[in-house]
Amino acid sequence: MDRCIIKFFLLLILFVLVNAENDFGKCERVVKSWASSSLDREIGRDKHTLKDLLFFLHVPRTGGRTYFHCFLRKLYPGYLECPRSYDKLRFDPSKEKCRLLVTHDDYSIASKLPKDRTSVVTILRDPVDRVFSTYEFSMEVAARFLVHPNLTSATQMALRLRSKTKGISTLAIWPWKYLVPWMRNDLFTRRGARYSKGLNATDSSDPYDMEDFAMPLQEYINHPVAMDIVHNGATFQVTGLTNNSYIAEAHDVRHCVQKYKILGKYVLQVAKKRLDDMLYVGLTEEHRESATMFANVVGSQVISQLKAPNTSLDTIENIEKSSFSDVDSDSSEDQNSTSDRGASETTSIEKGEASESTMTVGKLMDSYEVCISNLRKSQSGRRISSLKRVPVNFTKEARHQVSEEVLQQIRSLNDLDLELYEYARAIFNKQHKGSLLITEETLNNISSSAFGFILWKIITLAITFFFIIFLLLLIVNVRRRTFKVKM
């Protein structure tokens, strides 16, 4: 009898091992097949030249919204912006007269874009900081609903406001359309439990571990929702493998990579190739250098393109211009909703700058400085207002209170993003050095031109001076001769 039991367990173990091996083999084939086909379908090769369509791949919580409002909306007139930016596209870009696409959609959207006429840009952020920021923003937006007495009331109000406004609600944008409702439901559940216990205050000083009020960070990062959407989110977005993907096999590839970490090398291979082929790759942490490089690499080319005669742009009718614009709503009823209002308040007066024919890189940077200052004030005010009902104070100093155990968990769960970020940093440093060399060369050319101009001016003045002296001497000499004749 004992032998039979032992045999049964041995057969069971063998069966599990064979199935596991078969499952890994299946996953490996799926991932390798996707990687091979993805590398064959890359967007245009001449990465240094801005093409007709600029696709800004906005990885959430990297500062892309600032670039959109403070750079791109000052460069591109509203009618050149593709419809429904920041929303899943419902149009065919090859048929629309649009030149700018800014969206949280992942790279799989490139299958809808004209391959040879599209340039891609993006910004990446340190993965640990991006996870912190995603957690904080999820709670910030979800906390706005706590003005309502219960979850049902909050959900109904959100639906009514979304049907009334023309702007794009945060709840309609990936990944917030998944993360915010999840956090919102959790906040209401904890508030209900707290009220039932008669608790109204907390003694915890760690905003990332306030269990009575909000989901602790450690619980957040280990939840299946975060596992599927947040962790390695930048890598999956750059490769087009999010749960918002247009690629049919995206779900299988993503879950195979999540299940077998060793298969991540194939995804990284595609992600790194994508970054290599991009017109610009910025880093959130290198804010000043990234902004300057964006203005010089992207901004200068946009200015040059839009100044050049373009028959296709000249024929666009006014009615098309108005229909292509995508203006954020600023409804007075929207104070408790999640519509993206702050940016419209900051930039509504400044939108006309995009059509200014005298725009230069210098003016663009000056305008950017003013815009980003206003945007930061607006965002800070909104965060303070949103978190009044959740007694947390998210700061850089507060992040230092988080245990090393949690930080190590975040690093482990974002191993692909960490490697991709280091690769992006290498690209950035190379681009930055190249930008500095171009600037130095430009300055040298300017100096040489200036020296040549000054030298030519001195020679001209010297010739003029000697010519005048010669004329004066000639006149004096003639007068003397005339005087002698009269004598």
C-alpha positions in Angstrom: 0.0 0.0 0.0 2.8 2.4 0.9 4.6 1.6 -2.3 1.4 2.4 -4.3 1.1 5.8 -2.6 4.8 6.5 -3.3 4.4 5.5 -6.9 1.3 7.7 -7.2 3.1 10.8 -5.8 6.1 10.1 -8.0 3.8 9.9 -11.1 2.0 13.1 -10.0 5.3 14.9 -9.6 6.5 13.7 -13.0 3.1 14.8 -14.6 3.5 18.3 -13.0 7.1 18.6 -14.2 6.2 17.5 -17.7 3.3 19.9 -17.9 5.4 22.7 -16.5 8.1 22.0 -19.1 5.4 21.9 -21.8 4.0 25.2 -20.6 7.4 26.9 -20.5 8.1 25.6 -24.0 4.8 26.9 -25.3 5.4 30.3 -23.6 8.9 30.5 -25.0 7.6 29.9 -28.6 4.9 32.5 -28.1 7.3 35.1 -26.8 10.1 34.4 -29.4 7.6 34.5 -32.2 6.2 37.8 -31.1 9.7 39.3 -30.6 10.8 38.2 -34.1 7.8 39.6 -35.8 8.0 42.9 -33.8 11.6 43.5 -34.8 10.5 43.1 -38.4 7.8 45.8 -38.2 9.8 48.8 -36.9 8.9 52.4 -37.7 11.2 54.4 -40.0 15.0 54.2 -39.8 16.1 57.8 -40.1 15.6 58.6 -36.4 17.4 62.0 -36.4 14.9 63.7 -38.8 11.4 64.6 -37.6 8.8 63.0 -39.9 5.3 64.3 -40.7 3.7 62.7 -37.6 5.1 63.0 -34.1 3.9 60.3 -31.8 4.6 61.1 -28.1 4.4 57.7 -26.3 3.4 59.0 -22.9 4.5 56.6 -20.1 2.3 57.6 -17.1 4.0 59.6 -14.2 7.1 60.6 -16.2 6.2 64.3 -16.7 4.8 63.8 -20.2 1.8 65.9 -19.4 4.1 68.9 -18.8 5.7 68.4 -22.2 2.3 68.1 -23.8 1.0 71.4 -22.4 4.3 73.4 -22.1 6.1 72.3 -25.3 3.8 70.6 -27.8 0.8 72.7 -27.5 3.0 75.8 -28.1 4.5 74.2 -31.2 1.5 72.7 -32.9 -1.7 74.6 -33.7 -4.8 72.8 -32.3 -6.0 71.7 -35.7 -2.8 69.7 -36.2 -3.4 67.6 -33.1 -4.8 64.2 -33.7 -8.3 63.6 -32.4 -8.9 62.0 -29.0 -5.4 62.2 -27.7 -4.9 60.4 -24.4 -7.8 58.1 -25.3 -7.9 54.9 -27.3 -7.9 56.1 -30.9 -11.2 55.8 -32.9 -9.9 57.2 -36.2 -7.5 56.3 -39.1 -4.4 58.5 -38.8 -3.5 57.9 -42.4 -6.7 59.7 -43.5 -6.7 62.6 -41.0 -4.6 65.7 -41.5 -2.9 65.5 -38.0 0.7 66.0 -37.2 0.8 65.4 -33.4 -0.4 62.3 -31.4 0.0 62.3 -27.6 -1.4 59.3 -25.9 -1.1 56.7 -23.1 -1.8 54.1 -25.7 1.1 51.7 -25.9 3.5 51.2 -28.9 1.0 48.7 -30.5 -0.8 51.8 -31.8 2.1 52.2 -34.3 0.3 49.5 -36.4 -2.3 52.2 -37.2 0.3 54.9 -38.0 2.0 55.5 -41.4 5.3 53.7 -40.8 7.6 55.8 -43.0 6.1 59.2 -41.9 6.1 58.7 -38.1 8.7 59.8 -35.5 8.4 58.5 -31.9 9.5 60.2 -28.7 9.1 59.2 -25.0 10.3 59.9 -21.5 11.3 57.3 -18.9 11.5 57.5 -15.1 13.3 55.6 -12.4 11.0 52.6 -11.9 10.9 52.8 -8.1 9.9 56.4 -8.2 7.4 55.7 -10.9 5.7 53.1 -8.7 5.6 55.5 -5.8 4.1 58.2 -8.1 1.5 55.8 -9.6 0.4 54.8 -6.1 0.1 58.4 -5.0 -1.7 59.6 -8.0 -4.2 56.7 -7.9 -5.1 57.7 -4.3 -5.2 61.4 -5.2 -7.8 61.0 -7.9 -9.7 58.3 -6.0 -9.9 60.5 -2.9 -11.8 63.2 -4.8 -14.9 60.9 -4.7 -14.9 60.9 -0.9 -17.1 64.0 -0.8 -19.9 61.6 -1.5 -21.7 59.7 1.2 -21.2 56.3 -0.4 -19.6 54.5 -3.4 -22.9 54.3 -5.3 -23.4 58.1 -5.2 -19.8 58.7 -6.2 -20.1 56.3 -9.2 -23.4 57.8 -10.4 -22.1 61.4 -10.2 -18.9 60.4 -12.1 -21.1 58.9 -14.9 -23.3 62.0 -15.0 -20.3 64.4 -15.2 -18.6 62.4 -17.9 -21.7 62.5 -20.1 -22.0 66.3 -19.7 -18.4 67.3 -20.3 -16.5 67.3 -23.6 -13.1 66.9 -22.0 -11.4 63.6 -21.4 -11.9 62.2 -17.9 -9.0 60.5 -16.1 -11.3 57.6 -15.7 -11.3 57.1 -19.5 -7.5 57.0 -19.7 -5.3 54.0 -19.4 -4.1 52.9 -16.8 -6.2 55.2 -14.6 -9.5 53.7 -15.8 -8.4 50.5 -13.9 -6.3 51.9 -11.1 -8.5 54.7 -9.9 -11.8 52.7 -9.5 -9.8 50.0 -7.7 -8.4 52.5 -5.3 -11.7 54.4 -5.0 -13.5 51.2 -4.0 -10.8 50.4 -1.4 -11.0 54.0 0.1 -14.8 53.7 0.6 -14.5 50.2 2.1 -11.9 51.4 4.6 -13.9 54.5 5.4 -17.0 52.3 6.1 -15.0 50.0 8.3 -13.5 53.0 10.2 -16.9 54.6 10.8 -18.4 51.3 12.0 -15.5 51.1 14.6 -15.9 54.8 15.6 -12.4 55.6 14.4 -11.7 59.1 13.0 -8.0 59.6 13.5 -4.8 57.7 13.1 -1.5 57.7 15.0 0.6 56.5 12.0 3.1 59.1 10.7 3.9 56.9 7.6 1.7 58.0 4.7 2.5 54.7 2.9 1.2 52.6 5.7 -2.1 53.9 7.0 -4.2 50.8 6.9 -7.4 52.4 8.5 -7.5 55.1 5.7 -6.0 53.7 2.6 -4.4 50.6 1.0 -0.8 50.4 2.3 1.9 50.6 -0.3 3.1 47.0 0.4 -0.4 45.7 -0.2 -0.8 47.8 -3.3 2.4 46.5 -5.0 1.5 42.8 -4.3 -2.1 43.1 -5.6 -2.9 41.3 -8.9 -4.1 44.6 -10.5 -0.7 46.2 -9.8 1.1 43.0 -11.0 -0.7 43.2 -14.3 -0.7 47.0 -14.9 1.9 48.8 -12.8 5.0 46.6 -12.6 7.3 46.7 -15.6 4.7 49.1 -17.1 7.2 51.2 -19.1 8.7 48.1 -20.8 5.3 46.7 -21.6 4.1 50.1 -22.9 7.2 50.6 -25.1 6.8 47.0 -26.5 3.0 47.3 -27.0 2.1 44.6 -24.5 -0.2 46.3 -22.0 -3.7 45.2 -21.3 -4.7 48.2 -23.6 -2.8 46.7 -26.5 -4.0 46.4 -30.2 -1.9 43.2 -30.5 -4.0 40.1 -30.3 -1.2 38.0 -28.6 -0.3 40.8 -26.1 -2.1 39.1 -23.2 -0.4 35.8 -23.7 3.1 37.3 -24.2 2.8 39.5 -21.2 1.6 36.7 -18.9 4.3 34.3 -20.2 6.9 36.9 -19.3 5.4 37.6 -15.9 5.3 33.8 -15.2 8.8 33.0 -16.5 11.2 35.9 -15.9 13.9 34.4 -18.1 11.7 35.2 -21.1 11.9 38.9 -20.3 15.2 39.1 -22.3 13.2 38.8 -25.5 10.9 41.7 -24.5 13.8 43.8 -23.5 15.5 43.2 -26.8 12.4 44.7 -28.6 12.1 47.5 -26.1 15.8 48.5 -26.4 15.5 48.5 -30.2 12.4 50.7 -30.0 14.3 53.2 -27.9 17.3 53.1 -30.3 15.0 54.1 -33.2 13.3 57.0 -31.4 13.9 60.6 -32.3 14.2 61.6 -28.6 14.4 59.7 -25.2 14.1 61.9 -22.1 14.6 61.2 -18.4 12.3 62.5 -15.7 15.2 62.8 -13.2 17.3 64.9 -15.7 14.6 67.5 -16.0 16.6 70.5 -17.1 18.8 68.7 -19.6 15.8 66.7 -21.0 13.8 69.8 -21.5 16.7 71.7 -23.2 17.4 68.7 -25.4 13.7 68.3 -26.4 13.6 72.0 -27.4 16.8 71.6 -29.5 16.1 68.2 -31.0 12.3 68.2 -31.5 11.2 71.8 -31.0 13.7 73.2 -33.6 12.6 70.8 -36.2 8.8 71.4 -35.6 9.4 75.1 -35.9 11.3 74.6 -39.1 8.6 72.3 -40.6 5.7 74.5 -39.7 7.4 77.6 -41.1 8.1 75.9 -44.4 5.5 76.2 -47.2 3.2 73.1 -47.1 0.4 72.9 -49.5 -1.4 70.1 -47.6 -1.6 72.3 -44.5 -2.7 75.4 -46.4 -5.8 73.6 -47.8 -7.2 72.7 -44.5 -10.6 74.4 -44.0 -11.6 76.3 -40.9 -14.3 73.7 -40.2 -11.7 71.0 -40.0 -9.6 73.1 -37.7 -12.4 73.3 -35.2 -13.3 69.7 -35.4 -9.7 68.5 -34.8 -9.2 70.5 -31.6 -9.5 68.6 -28.4 -10.0 71.2 -25.6 -10.0 70.1 -22.0 -13.2 70.9 -20.2 -13.4 73.4 -17.4 -17.0 73.0 -16.2 -18.0 74.5 -12.9 -19.8 71.2 -12.1 -16.6 69.4 -12.5 -15.0 70.3 -9.2 -15.3 66.8 -7.8 -14.8 64.8 -11.0 -11.6 63.5 -12.5 -11.5 65.6 -15.6 -8.0 67.0 -16.5 -8.8 70.6 -15.7 -5.6 72.1 -14.3 -3.7 72.1 -17.5 -6.5 73.9 -19.4 -6.6 76.6 -16.8 -2.9 77.1 -17.1 -2.6 77.0 -20.9 -5.9 78.4 -22.2 -4.4 81.9 -22.6 -1.2 80.6 -24.1 -2.5 78.3 -26.9 -2.2 81.0 -29.5 1.6 80.8 -29.2 1.6 77.7 -31.3 0.8 79.6 -34.5 3.3 82.4 -33.8 5.5 82.5 -36.9 8.4 84.1 -35.0 8.7 81.2 -32.5 12.3 80.2 -31.8 14.0 77.6 -29.6 14.9 80.4 -27.2 11.3 81.7 -27.0 10.1 78.1 -26.6 12.3 77.6 -23.6 11.3 80.9 -22.0 7.6 80.0 -22.5 8.2 76.5 -21.1 9.7 77.9 -17.9 6.6 80.1 -17.2 4.2 77.3 -18.2 5.8 74.6 -16.0 5.9 77.0 -13.0 2.1 77.6 -13.4 1.4 74.0 -14.0 3.3 72.9 -10.8 1.4 75.4 -8.7 -1.9 74.1 -10.2 -1.0 70.5 -9.6 0.1 71.1 -6.0 -3.1 72.9 -5.2 -5.2 70.1 -6.7 -3.3 67.4 -4.7 -3.7 69.2 -1.4 -7.4 69.7 -2.1 -7.9 66.1 -3.2 -6.2 64.5 -0.2 -8.0 66.5 2.5 -10.2 63.5 3.3 -7.2 61.1 3.5 -4.7 62.4 6.0 -1.6 61.6 4.1 1.3 63.9 3.1 3.3 62.4 0.2 6.8 63.9 0.1 10.2 62.7 -1.0 11.2 62.6 2.7 8.2 60.4 3.5 9.4 57.9 0.9 12.6 57.4 2.9 10.5 55.9 5.7 9.5 53.0 3.5 11.3 49.9 4.6 14.2 48.4 2.5 12.1 45.2 2.2 9.3 47.0 0.4 11.8 48.9 -1.8 13.5 45.6 -2.7 10.2 44.1 -3.6 9.5 47.0 -6.0 12.9 46.5 -7.6 12.3 42.8 -8.0 8.9 43.3 -9.5 10.2 45.9 -11.9 13.4 44.2 -13.1 12.7 44.8 -16.8 12.0 48.5 -16.2 15.2 48.9 -14.2 17.3 47.4 -17.1 15.4 49.4 -19.7 15.8 52.6 -17.7 19.6 52.1 -17.5 19.6 51.6 -21.3 17.6 54.8 -21.7 20.1 56.6 -19.5 22.9 55.5 -21.8 21.0 56.7 -24.8 20.3 60.0 -23.1 23.9 60.6 -22.1 24.9 59.9 -25.7 22.3 62.3 -27.1 23.2 64.9 -24.5 26.9 64.8 -25.5 25.9 65.0 -29.1 23.7 68.0 -28.3 26.6 69.7 -26.5 28.9 69.1 -29.5 26.3 70.6 -31.8 25.9 73.6 -29.5 29.7 74.0 -29.3 30.1 73.7 -33.0 27.3 76.3 -33.5 28.9 78.6 -31.1 32.2 78.2 -32.8 30.6 78.9 -36.2 28.9 82.0 -34.7 32.2 83.1 -33.2 34.0 82.6 -36.5 31.3 84.4 -38.4 31.3 87.2 -35.8 35.1 87.5 -36.0 34.9 87.6 -39.8 32.2 90.2 -39.8 34.1 92.4 -37.3 37.3 92.0 -39.3 35.5 92.9 -42.6 33.9 95.9 -40.8 37.3 97.2 -39.6 38.8 96.8 -43.1 35.8 98.6 -44.6 36.1 101.4 -42.1 39.9 101.7 -42.6 39.4 101.9 -46.4 36.7 104.5 -46.0 38.9 106.5 -43.6 41.9 106.5 -45.9 39.7 107.4 -48.8 38.3 110.5 -46.9 41.9 111.5 -46.0 42.9 111.2 -49.6 40.0 113.3 -50.7 40.8 116.0 -48.1 44.4 116.1 -49.1 43.4 116.3 -52.8 41.0 119.2 -52.1 43.7 121.0 -50.1 46.2 120.5 -52.8 43.8 121.8 -55.5 43.0 124.9 -53.4 46.7 125.7 -52.9 47.3 125.5 -56.7 44.3 127.7 -57.4 45.5 130.2 -54.8 49.0 130.3 -56.4 47.5 130.9 -59.9 45.5 133.9 -58.6 48.6 135.3 -57.0 
